[in-house]
Every structure is written in C-alpha cells, then in structure tokens.
Amino acid sequence: MKQIAVALVLGLAVGKAVAQKIPVNYDESQMPAYTLPNPLVLSNGKPVTSVSVWEKTRRPELLKLFAEELYGVNPFPSTIKSTVEVKTVNENALGGKAISKQITLRFPTISPTAALNVLLYLPKNVKKAPTFVSLNFTGNHSTTHEKEVLVTENWVNSGFDKSFVNNRATEASRGIAERRWPYEAIVARGYAVATAYYGDLEPDHAEGWRTGIRSVLTPEQREKWSALGVWAWSMSRMVDYLIQHEGQIDAKKIIGVGHSRIGKATLWAGAEDPRFAVVISNDSGEGGAALARRWIGETVEHLNTQFPHWFCANYKKYNKAVAELPVDQHELLSLIAPRPLYVASASKDTWADPKGEFLSAVEAGKVYQLYKKTGLGTSEMPAVNTPVGQTIGYHLREGGHDILLYDWEQYMNFIDKHIKIQ
C-alpha cells in the first residue's frame, strides 16, 4: 500500500508539472481558426433530414465515436442485477422536512467487492417526485451536517480539504461541501435528490482502477473504458434503484446533474441513458460542454496529461491534434435531444472556457430543431446572472468554479417549465 501511495503522489506531481508546461491561452484574439464537425451529416457525407435518420443512423454513429474515442466502451451488459441494502431510514430528516435513506448497491455478477452507497432525500407530501441524480466529490457525509449520514471509508483526494488524512475521510469532513448541496431548498420545491460518492466504484487517481470496478476487466477492456465511463455508469445504477425500488420517485422525471468532472460524466450518462429526462452540466469545461477545438483554458492535452485515467486510451491521440477529433462537444450535447438540457458556466472560471460552453449549446440547437424544438433561442452570450433558453437553458453565474444555490435555483426554475410536480 505504501508503494502505491508513493507512486500515486509522485505520479500526480509529475502530471501537474508536465501539465504546467503545456501552453495556455486566454486571449480570444489568439484563437486559431477551427471548423466544427456537423452533427447533421452522416459518416457517408449525406445530410440528416429527419428525426428518423437522426435516431436510427446518425445518433448511433456519434454515440459509437464518443465511446471509442473519448469516454470508453462499457464492457458490461445493459441490464445489471444488483442487491439492495437499506442501511438507514430517517422519517424526519432536514428538521422534519424530508425522509432520508442510505442505500448500498452491490453488483455480485460483476464484482464481489464493488459497492455504491447512495444518500437519498425525499420530500414529504409529494406523491411522485422528480429526482436529481448526481455524484459528490468527498463522500455523502460531506454534503450535509446530519449526523446519521455515514462517513465514506473509501480513498478521497486529500487535496480537497485538510480534514482528509492520508486520503481518508474523518468526522471533521462532515458538511464541508454543504454549500454545494442545498437539500432543504431542493426538497422545499418538491424535488428529491440522490447522491453517491464518485470514488465508490473508481477512486479518482491513475491507479484507482486497481480497487475499483475496472479491476475485474482484462487489460484491453480497461484501456477501452475510463474513469469517467465508470462514474457515468454509477449514475445509471442509481437510476436503476430509484425506478425499481422507490415508489415515491417519478421514473419519467429523473434529472442528471453534475459539476466539473462529474458534469462531464453526467453529459455522457445522459447521452447513453435516455432515462435521464433532463440533463444538467455545471462548469463541465473541456471534455464536457466546452468546444474542444477552441484553444482557451484547459485543453485535451491538459486533461490527458494531468488526469490520464479520466478518458479512454484513444483520446490521447488528439493531445496535439485536436482538429483530427471526429467529434466535438456540441455533438455530445446534441445526443441529449429532444430532452431538456441545461449548460451553466461561471464568469471567473476561464479554465473551463464559458464562451466555449455557450457556443456548444448554441450549436446543439440545430439538432433540437429537427424535433421542432427551440434550443437556446439566441446566439448572443447573456450577461452575468441572466439565464436564457427554452429547451436548452444556459446561465453565466458570477464567480468561480463551483455549484451554488443560485445554480440550483436556475435549474429548478428551468425544470419547472418542462416538468409538473404531482
């Protein structure tokens, strides 16, 4: 274990050092010219002229390209049997405003050790609740100060907070991420929310696969999948549970939401799994909502150098050849159509290229038009704290790289226009 820990520390240090030597640009005037691939042109060069052609031919083409070249090919069957253990139920959570449950999902047909620990908050007096599904960075216990929420026993990045000791959580880390999880405000609006620690099925470091679910794969399978693929898969397993075991959940109103690297995973989960009725990307940046061909802030090379496990091995081919990517991120957003999609940025989060995220959402609107739906309804980037959009929503929150109450409020305002709460 000590050897792995030392190798991990050295690996992260080397990765960061190399990444720091990769040129970074924040000047729009220095932006090289680029041409985006057209989501409405088939691989044989013929145009997509109908919803039928899109759904039967072009959409599968794009899904295959994103799987093979970016997020990885999922080696597991589409239906997974899981065992369910309800560990705790609190009928008076959040000061009596909600019911909370802690559930452990296991996957014995795949791995004897893999376990996904879900924290669920259900609003009282809502018959069928729309439900946010998301992953957190530091353990379920870090999202709330409620004492009964179990402290994660899995590896946690000590860089997130000084309360983590030797990559392990302590009681001192309870509630440190509470600002990102305004459970009371969410439940008060009639929504349920389910979260799980993203490191449950693969810890977020280059050797994380050794103790994660990818450890059961052959080397070839492991190279073809990715940590982001695992995290997206985790979200779909949460949906399995909610649909099969929670009668108060509206199975047709599941909302995927994710911040930063989990925003990337959420977009991929939403593309792969149509059960996500709404998909929300918060500050997902490069490899998420932002256009890869724009040279602003983080680049493909930065991603693959500092976080070599996030994407599949093929993605590294494009470190210095991003123009050769057969896809770009507006096409990932297009795979959500015709479902409601929300993309959010932050004004000081230049590393994530807010303009690139916005332009990606604009371009995705072309596919929504096939369904006779209006996407953003504008090509002009809005002012700070001024949400825009129709079937695609967007806002540029004032501030830095984070997900805050303001963001959640805009998401709920947007969803309320598309989903009725019973």
SVG drawing of the C-alpha trace seen along z (x, -y; Angstrom):
<svg xmlns="http://www.w3.org/2000/svg" viewBox="-50 -41 57 54">
<polyline fill="none" stroke="black" stroke-width="0.4" points="0.0,0.0 2.9,-2.4 4.4,-1.8 1.1,-2.5 0.6,-5.7 4.2,-6.9 3.8,-6.1 0.4,-8.0 1.9,-11.1 4.8,-11.1 2.6,-10.4 0.3,-13.4 3.3,-15.6 4.8,-14.7 1.5,-15.0 0.9,-18.5 4.5,-19.6 4.1,-18.4 0.7,-20.0 2.1,-23.3 4.5,-23.3 1.6,-22.9 0.8,-26.4 -2.4,-28.0 -4.3,-30.7 -7.0,-33.0 -6.9,-35.6 -9.7,-35.3 -7.6,-37.2 -5.1,-34.4 -7.7,-31.8 -6.7,-29.7 -9.4,-29.2 -11.3,-26.0 -14.1,-24.1 -16.7,-22.2 -18.0,-18.8 -21.6,-18.9 -23.9,-16.7 -26.4,-16.6 -24.1,-15.0 -23.8,-11.2 -20.4,-9.5 -21.0,-8.8 -21.5,-12.5 -25.2,-12.5 -27.3,-15.0 -29.6,-14.2 -33.0,-15.4 -35.4,-13.8 -35.7,-12.7 -35.9,-9.1 -32.5,-9.4 -31.0,-11.0 -32.3,-8.4 -31.7,-5.3 -28.3,-6.3 -26.6,-9.5 -27.1,-9.3 -25.8,-5.7 -22.8,-6.9 -22.0,-9.7 -22.5,-7.5 -20.0,-5.0 -17.4,-7.7 -17.7,-9.2 -17.4,-5.8 -14.4,-4.7 -12.5,-7.9 -13.4,-9.7 -15.4,-8.1 -14.7,-4.5 -16.7,-1.4 -18.8,0.0 -17.9,3.8 -20.9,4.7 -24.3,5.8 -27.1,3.2 -29.0,4.7 -27.2,5.3 -28.6,7.2 -27.9,5.5 -28.5,6.3 -30.0,3.6 -29.3,3.0 -31.3,0.1 -29.0,-0.9 -30.9,-3.7 -34.2,-5.5 -34.9,-8.8 -38.6,-9.9 -37.7,-13.4 -34.6,-14.4 -33.7,-18.0 -35.6,-19.2 -38.7,-17.2 -38.9,-18.4 -37.8,-15.2 -37.3,-11.5 -33.7,-10.4 -32.4,-6.9 -29.0,-5.4 -28.8,-2.5 -25.9,-0.3 -26.0,1.2 -23.8,4.2 -23.2,5.9 -22.3,9.6 -22.5,10.7 -19.6,8.3 -17.5,7.8 -17.6,9.4 -16.5,6.1 -17.9,3.2 -20.5,1.1 -22.2,-2.1 -23.5,-4.0 -26.5,-6.2 -27.9,-9.0 -31.5,-9.9 -33.7,-12.7 -37.4,-12.5 -39.8,-15.5 -42.8,-14.9 -46.3,-15.3 -45.2,-14.8 -46.8,-11.7 -44.3,-11.3 -41.2,-13.4 -38.9,-14.4 -35.4,-13.4 -31.9,-14.9 -29.3,-12.2 -25.7,-13.3 -22.3,-12.3 -20.3,-14.1 -16.5,-14.6 -15.9,-14.0 -18.4,-11.5 -22.1,-11.6 -21.3,-12.8 -19.6,-15.9 -22.8,-17.1 -24.7,-17.5 -24.2,-18.0 -26.8,-15.4 -25.1,-13.0 -26.5,-9.7 -25.0,-10.1 -22.2,-7.6 -18.6,-8.7 -17.1,-7.2 -14.4,-4.6 -13.0,-4.9 -10.0,-6.7 -10.5,-10.5 -8.3,-13.1 -6.6,-14.8 -6.2,-17.9 -9.9,-18.6 -9.7,-19.6 -7.3,-19.4 -9.8,-17.3 -8.8,-14.3 -5.9,-12.5 -3.8,-10.0 -6.6,-10.0 -9.2,-9.0 -12.2,-11.0 -12.7,-11.9 -15.6,-13.2 -14.1,-16.7 -15.1,-16.5 -18.8,-16.2 -20.7,-19.0 -17.6,-20.6 -19.4,-20.6 -22.8,-21.6 -22.9,-24.8 -23.0,-22.7 -25.9,-20.6 -28.8,-22.9 -31.0,-19.9 -33.6,-21.9 -34.1,-24.3 -34.4,-21.4 -36.9,-19.4 -38.9,-22.6 -39.5,-22.8 -40.9,-19.3 -37.8,-17.6 -36.0,-14.5 -32.2,-14.2 -29.9,-11.2 -26.2,-11.4 -23.3,-9.0 -19.5,-9.4 -17.9,-9.3 -15.0,-7.3 -17.1,-4.4 -16.7,-2.5 -13.4,-4.1 -11.2,-6.3 -10.1,-9.4 -6.4,-8.7 -4.4,-6.9 -4.2,-3.7 -7.8,-3.9 -8.9,-1.1 -7.0,1.3 -9.5,1.0 -12.5,0.0 -14.9,1.9 -12.5,1.8 -10.2,4.2 -12.3,7.1 -11.6,6.3 -8.9,7.6 -6.1,5.0 -7.6,4.5 -11.1,3.8 -9.7,1.5 -7.8,-0.6 -11.0,-0.9 -13.2,-2.2 -12.4,-5.1 -13.0,-6.5 -15.5,-9.0 -17.3,-6.0 -17.4,-4.3 -18.8,-7.5 -21.5,-7.8 -22.3,-4.1 -22.6,-4.7 -25.3,-7.3 -27.3,-4.9 -27.1,-2.3 -28.6,-4.8 -31.5,-5.3 -32.0,-1.5 -32.5,-1.6 -34.8,-4.6 -37.1,-3.2 -37.3,0.3 -37.5,-0.4 -38.7,-3.9 -42.5,-4.3 -42.4,-8.0 -40.0,-8.6 -41.4,-9.5 -39.5,-7.2 -40.1,-9.6 -38.7,-12.6 -35.1,-11.7 -32.7,-14.6 -28.9,-14.1 -26.8,-16.9 -23.1,-17.2 -20.4,-19.8 -16.9,-19.9 -15.6,-16.4 -18.9,-15.0 -20.5,-17.4 -18.5,-15.6 -19.7,-12.2 -23.3,-13.5 -23.4,-14.5 -22.1,-11.1 -24.6,-9.4 -27.4,-11.4 -26.2,-10.6 -26.0,-6.8 -29.1,-6.5 -32.4,-8.0 -34.0,-7.5 -32.5,-10.9 -35.4,-13.1 -33.3,-16.3 -29.5,-16.7 -27.6,-19.5 -23.9,-20.4 -22.4,-22.7 -18.9,-24.1 -18.0,-20.9 -15.5,-22.6 -13.1,-20.7 -14.2,-17.1 -17.7,-18.2 -19.8,-21.0 -16.9,-23.2 -15.9,-23.0 -12.6,-21.1 -11.4,-22.9 -11.3,-26.3 -7.9,-26.9 -9.0,-28.6 -8.1,-27.4 -7.9,-23.7 -7.1,-21.6 -7.3,-17.9 -3.6,-17.7 -4.0,-19.2 -6.7,-16.6 -4.8,-13.6 -1.6,-14.7 -2.9,-15.6 -5.7,-13.1 -4.7,-10.1 -7.4,-7.9 -10.4,-10.1 -10.8,-9.2 -10.0,-6.1 -6.6,-5.5 -7.7,-6.6 -8.3,-10.1 -4.6,-10.7 -4.1,-10.5 -5.6,-14.0 -3.4,-15.7 -1.6,-17.7 -4.1,-17.0 -7.5,-18.2 -8.6,-19.2 -8.5,-15.5 -11.1,-14.6 -14.0,-13.1 -16.4,-14.7 -16.7,-17.8 -18.7,-18.5 -21.6,-20.2 -22.4,-16.8 -22.3,-15.3 -24.9,-17.9 -26.9,-17.0 -27.2,-13.5 -29.5,-14.7 -32.1,-16.0 -35.0,-16.3 -34.8,-16.2 -34.3,-19.4 -30.7,-20.3 -29.1,-23.0 -25.5,-24.2 -24.1,-26.5 -20.8,-28.4 -19.1,-30.8 -17.8,-34.2 -14.3,-33.7 -14.0,-30.1 -11.9,-30.9 -10.1,-27.5 -13.5,-25.9 -14.0,-28.3 -17.5,-29.7 -17.8,-31.0 -16.9,-27.6 -19.6,-26.1 -22.2,-28.6 -21.3,-28.2 -21.5,-24.4 -25.1,-24.8 -25.9,-27.1 -24.6,-24.5 -26.5,-21.7 -29.7,-23.7 -29.5,-22.6 -30.4,-19.0 -33.2,-20.2 -34.6,-22.0 -35.1,-18.6 -37.6,-17.9 -39.2,-21.3 -37.9,-22.5 -36.1,-25.8 -32.8,-25.3 -31.3,-28.4 -33.3,-30.8 -30.3,-33.1 -26.7,-33.1 -25.7,-36.1 -24.0,-35.2 -26.0,-36.6 -24.8,-38.9 -23.8,-37.5 -26.7,-36.1 -29.1,-36.3 -30.5,-32.9 -31.6,-32.3 -33.0,-29.5 -36.0,-27.3 -35.4,-23.5 -31.7,-24.3 -31.0,-26.6 -27.8,-28.5 -26.5,-30.9 -23.2,-32.5 -23.1,-32.8 -21.0,-35.5 -18.0,-33.9 -15.7,-30.9 -15.6,-27.2 -18.4,-25.9 -22.0,-24.8 -24.1,-27.0 -27.7,-27.7 -28.0,-30.2 -27.2,-27.4 -29.7,-25.0 -32.4,-27.7 -32.0,-28.2 -32.1,-24.5 -35.3,-24.1 -36.8,-27.2 -35.9,-25.6 -37.2,-22.2 -40.5,-23.6 -41.2,-24.8 -40.9,-21.3 -42.0,-19.0 -45.0,-19.2 -44.7,-18.1 -47.5,-15.9"/>
</svg>
